[in-house]
Amino acid sequence: MDAFLQYFLPCFYSFVACIAFCVLFNIHTGILICALGGALGWLVYLFCGPVFQSDILQSFVAALFISAYSETMARIRKCPVTGYLLVAFFPLVPGGGIYYAMEHAINGETELFLDVLLHTLGVAGSLAVGVLLVSSVVRLLNIAQRRRHVRRNAAR
């Protein structure tokens, strides 16, 4: 029962939140597949918690997984990757950190503001680097595959 509450329910909530995000913003590229990416990304985030003890590293690993999942689903369904990425990253976006940083700034708590802001930027940066890394590797693999294809056709 403890594992159910610790892992399944947060992933289910993430799945539902991703579906609501799709409906709210009228995203039609496989709503359930996109929401599944968000739920699986959150599951990876939760599984990495005991391993890394840092939410920045957890976010990075989850970003790697979500990016790979999105690239795979985009290739399978022949749709743009962006739709899958946007929806699947929704649960990981550090919106609370942005809110609390601005709250500390308005209240004049400069030290807390900088602490929360830098941490939030770290999480957001780790998400961006994860996407960039997977996207670059996929692009390099596609270029290598095209070059092999051109060489084979030129040899005939």
VOBA-1610 file (N, C-alpha, C; in pm, whole numbers, padded with zeros to 5 digits, always signed):
BEGIN
Met+00082-00120+00000Met+00000+00000+00000Met+00086+00125+00000Asp+00202+00119+00068Asp+00290+00235+00074Asp+00346+00270-00063Ala+00387+00166-00140Ala+00439+00191-00275Ala+00329+00249-00365Phe+00207+00204-00344Phe+00094+00256-00421Phe+00079+00405-00397Leu+00082+00445-00273Leu+00066+00587-00241Leu+00187+00670-00282Gln+00305+00608-00274Gln+00427+00682-00303Gln+00453+00698-00452Tyr+00415+00599-00534Tyr+00448+00603-00676Tyr+00327+00612-00767Phe+00227+00529-00747Phe+00117+00523-00842Phe+00029+00648-00838Leu-00012+00691-00721Leu-00102+00807-00714Leu-00040+00934-00772Pro+00085+00969-00740Pro+00142+01089-00803Pro+00150+01076-00956Cys+00178+00956-01004Cys+00183+00936-01150Cys+00044+00947-01211Phe-00055+00897-01141Phe-00193+00911-01188Phe-00234+01058-01192Tyr-00199+01132-01088Tyr-00231+01275-01086Tyr-00158+01348-01199Ser-00037+01309-01225Ser+00039+01367-01336Ser-00029+01336-01469Phe-00076+01215-01485Phe-00147+01174-01606Phe-00272+01259-01626Val-00350+01276-01521Val-00473+01355-01528Val-00441+01502-01556Ala-00336+01554-01494Ala-00297+01693-01518Ala-00255+01714-01663Cys-00186+01618-01720Cys-00145+01630-01860Cys-00266+01625-01954Ile-00363+01542-01921Ile-00485+01539-02002Ile-00558+01673-01992Ala-00567+01727-01872Ala-00632+01857-01855Ala-00557+01966-01932Phe-00425+01960-01932Phe-00344+02056-02008Phe-00374+02045-02157Cys-00385+01922-02207Cys-00418+01901-02349Cys-00556+01957-02383Val-00652+01932-02298Val-00788+01981-02323Val-00793+02133-02314Leu-00727+02189-02215Leu-00728+02333-02196Leu-00665+02408-02314Phe-00554+02356-02365Phe-00484+02422-02473Phe-00510+02360-02609Asn-00612+02275-02618Asn-00661+02220-02745Asn-00549+02149-02823Ile-00477+02062-02755Ile-00371+01984-02818Ile-00429+01850-02860His-00416+01818-02987His-00482+01698-03040His-00386+01585-03076Thr-00257+01601-03056Thr-00163+01497-03097Thr-00155+01385-02995Gly-00250+01296-02995Gly-00246+01179-02908Gly-00246+01214-02761Ile-00359+01261-02712Ile-00369+01309-02575Ile-00324+01203-02474Leu-00370+01082-02491Leu-00335+00977-02394Leu-00187+00940-02401Ile-00130+00943-02521Ile+00013+00912-02535Ile+00096+01022-02471Cys+00056+01147-02492Cys+00127+01260-02430Cys+00116+01253-02278Ala-00004+01224-02228Ala-00024+01216-02084Ala+00052+01099-02024Leu+00061+00990-02098Leu+00140+00876-02051Leu+00287+00915-02039Gly+00336+00995-02132Gly+00473+01045-02122Gly+00495+01127-01997Gly+00398+01211-01961Gly+00407+01290-01839Gly+00407+01202-01714Ala+00322+01101-01714Ala+00314+01011-01598Ala+00442+00928-01585Leu+00492+00877-01697Leu+00616+00798-01692Leu+00735+00885-01654Gly+00736+01009-01703Gly+00842+01101-01665Gly+00842+01130-01516Trp+00722+01144-01460Trp+00711+01167-01316Trp+00754+01042-01239Leu+00723+00925-01293Leu+00766+00801-01229Leu+00919+00791-01227Val+00983+00827-01337Val+01130+00829-01341Val+01184+00929-01240Tyr+01120+01045-01232Tyr+01160+01147-01134Tyr+01153+01091-00991Leu+01044+01021-00960Leu+01027+00964-00826Leu+01127+00853-00799Phe+01152+00767-00898Phe+01248+00657-00880Phe+01390+00708-00860Cys+01422+00822-00920Cys+01558+00877-00907Cys+01579+00949-00775Gly+01474+00975-00700Gly+01486+01046-00573Gly+01579+00981-00474Pro+01561+00852-00443Pro+01651+00788-00347Pro+01793+00772-00401Val+01808+00769-00533Val+01940+00747-00592Val+02024+00874-00587Phe+01968+00987-00629Phe+02046+01109-00645Phe+02036+01206-00527Gln+01928+01206-00454Gln+01909+01298-00341Gln+01913+01445-00384Ser+01887+01473-00511Ser+01890+01610-00563Ser+01782+01623-00669Asp+01692+01718-00649Asp+01585+01731-00747Asp+01633+01786-00880Ile+01750+01850-00883Ile+01805+01896-01010Ile+01850+01776-01093Leu+01917+01681-01032Leu+01957+01560-01104Leu+01836+01473-01138Gln+01739+01468-01049Gln+01617+01395-01078Gln+01549+01454-01201Ser+01543+01584-01208Ser+01480+01651-01323Ser+01558+01623-01450Phe+01689+01621-01441Phe+01771+01594-01559Phe+01745+01455-01614Val+01744+01354-01527Val+01720+01217-01572Val+01578+01202-01626Ala+01481+01264-01561Ala+01344+01260-01611Ala+01334+01330-01746Ala+01408+01439-01765Ala+01408+01509-01893Ala+01469+01422-02003Leu+01574+01349-01970Leu+01631+01256-02067Leu+01529+01152-02109Phe+01460+01096-02010Phe+01360+00994-02040Phe+01245+01051-02123Ile+01191+01165-02081Ile+01077+01224-02152Ile+01117+01262-02294Ser+01236+01313-02312Ser+01281+01351-02446Ser+01295+01228-02536Ala+01353+01122-02482Ala+01365+00998-02560Ala+01226+00940-02592Tyr+01137+00943-02495Tyr+01000+00896-02516Tyr+00931+00979-02624Ser+00946+01111-02617Ser+00881+01200-02714Ser+00937+01180-02853Glu+01068+01164-02863Glu+01128+01140-02995Glu+01078+01007-03053Thr+01069+00906-02969Thr+01021+00776-03015Thr+00876+00783-03060Met+00790+00843-02980Met+00649+00853-03016Met+00629+00939-03141Ala+00709+01042-03156Ala+00697+01127-03274Ala+00736+01050-03400Arg+00837+00965-03390Arg+00877+00885-03506Arg+00772+00778-03538Ile+00720+00715-03434Ile+00620+00610-03456Ile+00492+00667-03516Arg+00446+00779-03462Arg+00318+00837-03505Arg+00333+00940-03615Lys+00458+00970-03655Lys+00486+01067-03761Lys+00422+01203-03732Cys+00448+01251-03610Cys+00399+01381-03563Cys+00519+01461-03513Pro+00504+01591-03498Pro+00614+01671-03442Pro+00643+01634-03296Val+00767+01645-03259Val+00810+01610-03124Val+00759+01712-03023Thr+00742+01835-03066Thr+00708+01944-02975Thr+00581+01918-02894Gly+00479+01865-02957Gly+00354+01837-02886Gly+00373+01739-02772Tyr+00450+01635-02798Tyr+00476+01535-02694Tyr+00561+01594-02581Leu+00661+01673-02618Leu+00748+01733-02517Leu+00673+01830-02427Leu+00595+01917-02487Leu+00524+02019-02408Leu+00434+01957-02303Val+00358+01859-02345Val+00263+01798-02252Val+00334+01714-02147Ala+00433+01636-02188Ala+00500+01546-02094Ala+00583+01623-01991Phe+00633+01743-02027Phe+00712+01821-01934Phe+00628+01902-01837Phe+00500+01909-01860Phe+00412+01990-01776Phe+00426+01958-01626Pro+00428+01832-01583Pro+00442+01806-01438Pro+00578+01844-01379Leu+00681+01853-01462Leu+00815+01880-01411Leu+00851+02028-01407Val+00771+02111-01471Val+00804+02254-01478Val+00801+02313-01337Pro+00905+02386-01299Pro+00913+02437-01161Pro+00831+02564-01138Gly+00701+02554-01160Gly+00614+02670-01143Gly+00606+02718-00999Gly+00608+02626-00905Gly+00605+02664-00764Gly+00728+02744-00725Gly+00843+02703-00776Gly+00966+02776-00747Gly+00963+02918-00800Ile+00908+02934-00919Ile+00896+03069-00978Ile+00802+03154-00892Tyr+00691+03096-00851Tyr+00594+03168-00768Tyr+00657+03212-00636Tyr+00723+03117-00568Tyr+00780+03150-00438Tyr+00897+03248-00450Ala+00972+03239-00558Ala+01080+03336-00578Ala+01022+03477-00592Met+00917+03490-00668Met+00855+03622-00685Met+00790+03670-00555Glu+00734+03577-00479Glu+00676+03615-00350Glu+00784+03670-00256His+00899+03605-00252His+01010+03653-00169His+01062+03788-00220Ala+01061+03807-00351Ala+01107+03934-00407Ala+01013+04047-00368Ile+00884+04022-00375Ile+00785+04124-00340Ile+00791+04157-00192Asn+00815+04056-00109Asn+00823+04078+00036Asn+00957+04137+00079Gly+01049+04154-00014Gly+01178+04213+00018Gly+01276+04118+00084Glu+01252+03989+00074Glu+01340+03887+00133Glu+01444+03847+00027Thr+01546+03928+00014Thr+01642+03914-00096Thr+01717+03782-00091Glu+01761+03741+00026Glu+01838+03617+00036Glu+01753+03495-00001Leu+01630+03490+00050Leu+01540+03380+00013Leu+01506+03385-00134Phe+01485+03506-00187Phe+01455+03522-00329Phe+01566+03463-00415Leu+01690+03500-00386Leu+01802+03451-00465Leu+01820+03300-00452Asp+01800+03248-00331Asp+01813+03105-00308Asp+01711+03027-00389Val+01585+03067-00380Val+01478+02997-00451Val+01493+03017-00602Leu+01529+03137-00643Leu+01543+03166-00786Leu+01655+03082-00848Leu+01770+03076-00784Leu+01881+02999-00839Leu+01849+02850-00842His+01780+02802-00741His+01740+02661-00742His+01642+02634-00856Thr+01546+02723-00874Thr+01448+02708-00981Thr+01515+02713-01117Leu+01610+02804-01134Leu+01684+02811-01259Leu+01767+02685-01282Gly+01817+02625-01175Gly+01890+02499-01187Gly+01800+02387-01237Val+01680+02379-01183Val+01585+02276-01227Val+01546+02300-01373Ala+01513+02424-01406Ala+01475+02456-01544Ala+01591+02431-01640Gly+01711+02465-01598Gly+01828+02440-01681Gly+01854+02292-01703Ser+01833+02212-01599Ser+01853+02068-01614Ser+01750+02008-01710Leu+01629+02059-01707Leu+01528+02015-01803Leu+01569+02051-01946Ala+01616+02174-01963Ala+01656+02219-02096Ala+01776+02140-02148Val+01874+02114-02063Val+01992+02039-02105Val+01954+01895-02141Gly+01863+01836-02066Gly+01818+01701-02098Gly+01753+01693-02235Val+01667+01789-02266Val+01603+01793-02397Val+01707+01816-02507Leu+01797+01909-02482Leu+01899+01942-02581Leu+01989+01823-02610Leu+02026+01751-02507Leu+02114+01637-02522Leu+02050+01528-02608Val+01928+01490-02575Val+01860+01384-02651Val+01831+01431-02793Ser+01787+01554-02809Ser+01758+01606-02942Ser+01884+01609-03028Ser+01996+01646-02971Ser+02122+01650-03047Ser+02167+01511-03088Val+02156+01416-02998Val+02194+01278-03030Val+02106+01223-03141Val+01976+01247-03133Val+01885+01199-03238Val+01918+01265-03371Arg+01945+01394-03369Arg+01981+01464-03493Arg+02111+01408-03552Leu+02210+01384-03469Leu+02336+01326-03518Leu+02315+01187-03576Leu+02231+01106-03511Leu+02202+00973-03564Leu+02130+00981-03698Asn+02039+01076-03712Asn+01969+01093-03840Asn+02064+01136-03951Ile+02156+01226-03920Ile+02254+01270-04019Ile+02344+01153-04061Ala+02389+01076-03964Ala+02473+00960-03995Ala+02397+00859-04080Gln+02271+00837-04051Gln+02191+00743-04127Gln+02171+00793-04270Arg+02146+00922-04288Arg+02131+00978-04422Arg+02260+00966-04503Arg+02373+00991-04439Arg+02501+00979-04509Arg+02528+00836-04553Arg+02495+00739-04467Arg+02511+00599-04506Arg+02422+00566-04624His+02300+00618-04621His+02205+00592-04729His+02254+00652-04860Val+02309+00773-04855Val+02360+00839-04975Val+02480+00762-05029Arg+02569+00716-04941Arg+02685+00639-04986Arg+02644+00507-05052Arg+02545+00441-04994Arg+02497+00315-05053Arg+02438+00339-05191Asn+02360+00444-05206Asn+02299+00473-05336Asn+02402+00517-05438Ala+02507+00587-05394Ala+02612+00631-05485Ala+02698+00514-05532Ala+02712+00412-05449Ala+02792+00296-05483Ala+02721+00206-05585Arg+02592+00218-05600Arg+02516+00132-05693Arg+02533+00177-05830
//
